[in-house]
């Protein structure tokens, strides 16, 4: 992949996820802005050029895979193929190249959509599959925990340390990219942090369940106060701590997400809600 491919990859990604939702009888989500896509794709291309691959047909980009390695932990950030050429081998070849970027890694993470072909492909990598749910809706008012405060990039030592304790690897500059544009950082001093954008929890890591639950309640309290929806994604059976705060806020639990695949040495991976782009 090259920098000039970014806009074309964004178009393929939008088409692939719109097609997936239509196949499940759902209206597509609002299209991500090209500005947000350029931040995400440009950041990953800069940090992991060896994990960034595109597939072309007749000079046109029809697929992309993006993989990252952080502190010895490999993750698949994106795998998309144009709906018009799916099931013709491009996805398989892209995944093979992305996976090779993790040769020598000690841990592995993939967040999969509900697409049956994706679930099959990732299961064949020998990773453990954990079905995931989401919680969504307009939250009812809840108490805003006093131990939660606004964070900033000055808190990087905290989220680096918590990430390494919980998932076995820090995110490094990924957190700054996740905050751009429009992200908000919440912190429980010495215990955990969360990144929130548009009412959705984009990443959450904590040293204990109580701190993780407090971060969620703070997200819901703010959303209720301003009258916005909230969403929490990638809740697996290992993240039972997240259920009570979601129910207290009146969110709907939805089995319409996919699965988390993990393998190798990752630490407890809880309490933890991974980031879609940065795992």
Buried (B, 14 or more C-beta within 10 A) or exposed (E): BEEEBBEBBBBBBBBBBBBBBEEEEEEEEEEEEBEBBBBBBEBBBEBBEEBBBBBEEEEEBBBBBBBBBBBBBBBBBBBBBBBEBBEBEBBEEBBEBBBEBBEEBBBBBBBBBBBEEBBEBBBEEEBEBBBBBBBBBBBEEBEBBEBBBEBEEEBBEBBBBBBBBBBBBBBBBBBBBBBEEEBBBBBBEEBBBBBBBBBBBBBBBBBEBBBBBBBBBBBBBBBBEEEEEBBBBBBBEBBEBBBEBBEBBBBEBBEEBBBBBBBBEBBEBBBBBBBBBBB
